[in-house]
Amino acid sequence: MSPVYLEEASVATAPREADEERDVQRSERLRIDELETLTRNLRLQLEAGVPLLRALEAQQRDDGGRIDVVVSDLALQIQAGTSLSDGLERWPRSFPDIYRGLVRAGERSGRLEQILGELASYLAWVKDVRKTIRRALIYPSIVMFAATGLIVFVLTWLVPRFGPLFERLGDNLPAVTKVLIATSAILRTNIALIGVTALLMVVGLILLARSDSGRRALGSVIARLPLTSGVIEAIESTRLMRNLSISSSAGIPIVDSIELARDACATRDFDEALGAIHESLLQGESVSGAFRATEQFPRDMCNLLSVGEEAGKLTEILTRLADHYDTVAKERVDRFVQALEPITTVVLGLVVGAVAVAILSTLYQVMQQAGQ
């Protein structure tokens, strides 16, 4: 009996002994592809009858990476007798609130494998959306980077070379040329300050996007731009319907599902709308009535939610709405990609053309004076 007691004691105290070493590592966030792979592998092994502890141990890579640290800690927690959902609570940055809530609901309902499968599909959808948007931004980013480099080269090197010609005209310079010369002087005088300011702005935006409030604030700004408003609305609607569908199928009450879905919102408008819906549901309002009262969601969505409530098929309606808005989101993303490239090209052409006109018009005027 003594060896068994010692083994159990060592297993029970192992997570506590590793706590201090893992506190810093828990602040790290798993990438979306790492989380999706882990979720899908766990689902497949659990469906095959593999015990949870064995399934977690099979995910260890022994490379000291983020996924290995997370899985090792979860395995220790399971060995100590805790549930998977309690183990996930130790890693709030790696596993979002809605993920942890759905896993807990899956454990209680005995449908953990099904919930993990739906979560894996949802994470794969999120990954595909992000990949599509990033791919769409590659060409405009390259063009804008090249345009910025060209403009800086023209203003800091080319324009000063035409200084003697500009001086010959004196006050007879065209207005656009005067603006060009003034901009060139400001840039050459403060180029270090401008560079540092631009770098700080980029770093600030990155740090802002990493916080929930900052991410939602940036999302709200993007959602109000003419070219991206429809895209963000469709993506947010798909995300919301998908989350509510998974939560409903896991047996989570709709009022709690709404609260969990707020964690995944990318814009402040949707977050505030879901907060209002949550309050309305607590006061006894119907789901469709609560959605309709916010005036944030399309009338067709509210009507279908009403039909689902009346027929007792709300989960099925939520799934169909998620599939519908997924199709809408893909179409709008495709249109966004198709419109972005010509718009970027036109903007680049206008900027470069304005600089060329300023220089050529001045040269033409100088040549006219020389001819006279």
Contacts in CASP RR format, 6 or more apart in sequence:
PFRMAT RR
TARGET T0000
AUTHOR 0000-0000-0000
METHOD contacts of the structure
MODEL  1
MSPVYLEEASVATAPREADEERDVQRSERLRIDELETLTRNLRLQLEAGV
PLLRALEAQQRDDGGRIDVVVSDLALQIQAGTSLSDGLERWPRSFPDIYR
GLVRAGERSGRLEQILGELASYLAWVKDVRKTIRRALIYPSIVMFAATGL
IVFVLTWLVPRFGPLFERLGDNLPAVTKVLIATSAILRTNIALIGVTALL
MVVGLILLARSDSGRRALGSVIARLPLTSGVIEAIESTRLMRNLSISSSA
GIPIVDSIELARDACATRDFDEALGAIHESLLQGESVSGAFRATEQFPRD
MCNLLSVGEEAGKLTEILTRLADHYDTVAKERVDRFVQALEPITTVVLGL
VVGAVAVAILSTLYQVMQQAGQ
11 79 0 8 1.000
11 80 0 8 1.000
12 80 0 8 1.000
14 76 0 8 1.000
14 79 0 8 1.000
14 80 0 8 1.000
15 73 0 8 1.000
15 76 0 8 1.000
15 77 0 8 1.000
15 80 0 8 1.000
18 73 0 8 1.000
18 76 0 8 1.000
22 69 0 8 1.000
22 73 0 8 1.000
22 90 0 8 1.000
25 66 0 8 1.000
25 69 0 8 1.000
26 90 0 8 1.000
26 91 0 8 1.000
26 92 0 8 1.000
26 93 0 8 1.000
26 94 0 8 1.000
27 93 0 8 1.000
28 66 0 8 1.000
28 69 0 8 1.000
28 93 0 8 1.000
28 94 0 8 1.000
29 93 0 8 1.000
29 94 0 8 1.000
30 38 0 8 1.000
30 66 0 8 1.000
30 67 0 8 1.000
30 70 0 8 1.000
30 94 0 8 1.000
30 95 0 8 1.000
31 66 0 8 1.000
32 123 0 8 1.000
32 126 0 8 1.000
32 127 0 8 1.000
32 130 0 8 1.000
33 127 0 8 1.000
34 66 0 8 1.000
34 67 0 8 1.000
35 94 0 8 1.000
35 95 0 8 1.000
35 99 0 8 1.000
35 123 0 8 1.000
36 120 0 8 1.000
36 123 0 8 1.000
36 124 0 8 1.000
36 127 0 8 1.000
38 59 0 8 1.000
38 67 0 8 1.000
38 70 0 8 1.000
38 71 0 8 1.000
39 116 0 8 1.000
39 117 0 8 1.000
39 119 0 8 1.000
39 120 0 8 1.000
39 123 0 8 1.000
40 116 0 8 1.000
40 117 0 8 1.000
40 120 0 8 1.000
40 124 0 8 1.000
41 55 0 8 1.000
41 58 0 8 1.000
41 59 0 8 1.000
42 52 0 8 1.000
42 55 0 8 1.000
42 56 0 8 1.000
42 59 0 8 1.000
42 116 0 8 1.000
43 113 0 8 1.000
43 116 0 8 1.000
43 117 0 8 1.000
43 120 0 8 1.000
45 54 0 8 1.000
45 55 0 8 1.000
45 58 0 8 1.000
46 52 0 8 1.000
46 55 0 8 1.000
46 112 0 8 1.000
46 113 0 8 1.000
46 116 0 8 1.000
47 113 0 8 1.000
50 58 0 8 1.000
52 78 0 8 1.000
52 84 0 8 1.000
53 75 0 8 1.000
53 78 0 8 1.000
53 79 0 8 1.000
56 71 0 8 1.000
56 74 0 8 1.000
56 75 0 8 1.000
56 78 0 8 1.000
57 71 0 8 1.000
57 75 0 8 1.000
59 67 0 8 1.000
59 71 0 8 1.000
60 68 0 8 1.000
60 71 0 8 1.000
60 72 0 8 1.000
60 75 0 8 1.000
61 67 0 8 1.000
61 68 0 8 1.000
62 68 0 8 1.000
66 94 0 8 1.000
70 91 0 8 1.000
70 94 0 8 1.000
73 87 0 8 1.000
73 90 0 8 1.000
73 91 0 8 1.000
74 84 0 8 1.000
74 87 0 8 1.000
74 88 0 8 1.000
74 91 0 8 1.000
77 86 0 8 1.000
77 87 0 8 1.000
77 90 0 8 1.000
78 84 0 8 1.000
78 87 0 8 1.000
83 104 0 8 1.000
83 107 0 8 1.000
84 103 0 8 1.000
84 107 0 8 1.000
84 112 0 8 1.000
85 100 0 8 1.000
85 101 0 8 1.000
85 103 0 8 1.000
85 104 0 8 1.000
85 107 0 8 1.000
88 95 0 8 1.000
88 99 0 8 1.000
88 100 0 8 1.000
88 103 0 8 1.000
89 100 0 8 1.000
92 100 0 8 1.000
95 103 0 8 1.000
96 263 0 8 1.000
96 264 0 8 1.000
97 260 0 8 1.000
97 263 0 8 1.000
98 243 0 8 1.000
98 247 0 8 1.000
98 260 0 8 1.000
98 261 0 8 1.000
98 263 0 8 1.000
98 264 0 8 1.000
99 119 0 8 1.000
101 252 0 8 1.000
101 260 0 8 1.000
102 115 0 8 1.000
102 119 0 8 1.000
102 246 0 8 1.000
102 247 0 8 1.000
102 250 0 8 1.000
102 252 0 8 1.000
102 260 0 8 1.000
103 112 0 8 1.000
103 115 0 8 1.000
103 116 0 8 1.000
103 119 0 8 1.000
105 115 0 8 1.000
105 247 0 8 1.000
105 250 0 8 1.000
105 251 0 8 1.000
105 252 0 8 1.000
106 112 0 8 1.000
106 114 0 8 1.000
106 115 0 8 1.000
106 250 0 8 1.000
109 250 0 8 1.000
109 251 0 8 1.000
111 250 0 8 1.000
114 249 0 8 1.000
115 246 0 8 1.000
115 249 0 8 1.000
115 250 0 8 1.000
118 246 0 8 1.000
118 249 0 8 1.000
119 246 0 8 1.000
122 242 0 8 1.000
122 243 0 8 1.000
122 246 0 8 1.000
125 238 0 8 1.000
125 242 0 8 1.000
125 326 0 8 1.000
126 239 0 8 1.000
129 235 0 8 1.000
129 329 0 8 1.000
129 333 0 8 1.000
132 333 0 8 1.000
132 337 0 8 1.000
133 333 0 8 1.000
135 337 0 8 1.000
136 333 0 8 1.000
136 336 0 8 1.000
136 337 0 8 1.000
136 340 0 8 1.000
137 340 0 8 1.000
139 340 0 8 1.000
139 341 0 8 1.000
139 344 0 8 1.000
140 340 0 8 1.000
140 341 0 8 1.000
140 344 0 8 1.000
143 344 0 8 1.000
143 345 0 8 1.000
143 348 0 8 1.000
144 344 0 8 1.000
144 348 0 8 1.000
146 348 0 8 1.000
147 348 0 8 1.000
147 351 0 8 1.000
147 352 0 8 1.000
150 352 0 8 1.000
151 351 0 8 1.000
151 352 0 8 1.000
151 355 0 8 1.000
152 187 0 8 1.000
154 355 0 8 1.000
155 180 0 8 1.000
155 183 0 8 1.000
155 184 0 8 1.000
155 187 0 8 1.000
155 188 0 8 1.000
156 184 0 8 1.000
156 187 0 8 1.000
156 188 0 8 1.000
156 191 0 8 1.000
158 359 0 8 1.000
159 180 0 8 1.000
159 181 0 8 1.000
159 184 0 8 1.000
159 359 0 8 1.000
160 184 0 8 1.000
160 188 0 8 1.000
162 359 0 8 1.000
162 362 0 8 1.000
162 363 0 8 1.000
165 362 0 8 1.000
165 363 0 8 1.000
165 366 0 8 1.000
166 173 0 8 1.000
166 177 0 8 1.000
166 181 0 8 1.000
166 362 0 8 1.000
168 366 0 8 1.000
168 369 0 8 1.000
169 362 0 8 1.000
169 365 0 8 1.000
169 366 0 8 1.000
169 369 0 8 1.000
172 365 0 8 1.000
173 181 0 8 1.000
173 362 0 8 1.000
173 365 0 8 1.000
174 358 0 8 1.000
174 361 0 8 1.000
174 362 0 8 1.000
174 365 0 8 1.000
176 354 0 8 1.000
176 357 0 8 1.000
176 358 0 8 1.000
176 361 0 8 1.000
177 358 0 8 1.000
177 359 0 8 1.000
177 361 0 8 1.000
177 362 0 8 1.000
179 358 0 8 1.000
180 355 0 8 1.000
180 358 0 8 1.000
180 359 0 8 1.000
187 194 0 8 1.000
205 218 0 8 1.000
208 214 0 8 1.000
208 215 0 8 1.000
208 217 0 8 1.000
208 218 0 8 1.000
209 215 0 8 1.000
209 218 0 8 1.000
212 263 0 8 1.000
215 266 0 8 1.000
216 265 0 8 1.000
216 266 0 8 1.000
216 267 0 8 1.000
216 268 0 8 1.000
216 271 0 8 1.000
217 268 0 8 1.000
219 232 0 8 1.000
219 266 0 8 1.000
219 267 0 8 1.000
219 268 0 8 1.000
220 267 0 8 1.000
220 268 0 8 1.000
220 269 0 8 1.000
222 228 0 8 1.000
222 232 0 8 1.000
223 229 0 8 1.000
223 230 0 8 1.000
223 232 0 8 1.000
223 233 0 8 1.000
223 236 0 8 1.000
223 267 0 8 1.000
223 269 0 8 1.000
227 336 0 8 1.000
227 339 0 8 1.000
227 340 0 8 1.000
227 343 0 8 1.000
228 336 0 8 1.000
230 332 0 8 1.000
231 329 0 8 1.000
231 332 0 8 1.000
231 333 0 8 1.000
231 336 0 8 1.000
232 266 0 8 1.000
232 267 0 8 1.000
234 325 0 8 1.000
234 328 0 8 1.000
234 329 0 8 1.000
234 332 0 8 1.000
235 266 0 8 1.000
235 329 0 8 1.000
235 333 0 8 1.000
236 265 0 8 1.000
236 266 0 8 1.000
236 267 0 8 1.000
236 270 0 8 1.000
237 297 0 8 1.000
237 298 0 8 1.000
237 301 0 8 1.000
237 321 0 8 1.000
237 325 0 8 1.000
237 328 0 8 1.000
237 329 0 8 1.000
238 322 0 8 1.000
238 325 0 8 1.000
238 326 0 8 1.000
238 328 0 8 1.000
238 329 0 8 1.000
239 264 0 8 1.000
239 265 0 8 1.000
239 266 0 8 1.000
240 261 0 8 1.000
240 264 0 8 1.000
240 265 0 8 1.000
240 270 0 8 1.000
240 274 0 8 1.000
241 318 0 8 1.000
241 319 0 8 1.000
241 321 0 8 1.000
241 322 0 8 1.000
241 325 0 8 1.000
242 322 0 8 1.000
242 326 0 8 1.000
243 257 0 8 1.000
243 260 0 8 1.000
243 261 0 8 1.000
243 264 0 8 1.000
244 254 0 8 1.000
244 257 0 8 1.000
244 258 0 8 1.000
244 261 0 8 1.000
244 318 0 8 1.000
245 315 0 8 1.000
245 318 0 8 1.000
245 319 0 8 1.000
245 321 0 8 1.000
245 322 0 8 1.000
247 254 0 8 1.000
247 256 0 8 1.000
247 257 0 8 1.000
247 260 0 8 1.000
247 261 0 8 1.000
248 254 0 8 1.000
248 257 0 8 1.000
248 314 0 8 1.000
248 315 0 8 1.000
248 318 0 8 1.000
249 315 0 8 1.000
249 319 0 8 1.000
252 260 0 8 1.000
254 281 0 8 1.000
254 287 0 8 1.000
254 314 0 8 1.000
255 278 0 8 1.000
255 281 0 8 1.000
255 282 0 8 1.000
258 274 0 8 1.000
258 275 0 8 1.000
258 277 0 8 1.000
258 278 0 8 1.000
258 281 0 8 1.000
259 274 0 8 1.000
259 278 0 8 1.000
261 274 0 8 1.000
262 271 0 8 1.000
262 274 0 8 1.000
262 275 0 8 1.000
262 278 0 8 1.000
265 271 0 8 1.000
265 274 0 8 1.000
269 296 0 8 1.000
270 296 0 8 1.000
273 294 0 8 1.000
273 296 0 8 1.000
273 297 0 8 1.000
276 290 0 8 1.000
276 293 0 8 1.000
276 294 0 8 1.000
277 290 0 8 1.000
277 291 0 8 1.000
277 293 0 8 1.000
277 294 0 8 1.000
280 289 0 8 1.000
280 290 0 8 1.000
280 293 0 8 1.000
281 287 0 8 1.000
281 290 0 8 1.000
285 293 0 8 1.000
286 306 0 8 1.000
286 309 0 8 1.000
287 305 0 8 1.000
287 309 0 8 1.000
287 314 0 8 1.000
288 302 0 8 1.000
288 303 0 8 1.000
288 305 0 8 1.000
288 306 0 8 1.000
288 309 0 8 1.000
289 302 0 8 1.000
289 306 0 8 1.000
291 297 0 8 1.000
291 301 0 8 1.000
291 302 0 8 1.000
291 305 0 8 1.000
292 299 0 8 1.000
292 302 0 8 1.000
301 321 0 8 1.000
304 317 0 8 1.000
304 320 0 8 1.000
304 321 0 8 1.000
305 314 0 8 1.000
305 317 0 8 1.000
305 318 0 8 1.000
305 321 0 8 1.000
307 317 0 8 1.000
308 314 0 8 1.000
308 316 0 8 1.000
308 317 0 8 1.000
END
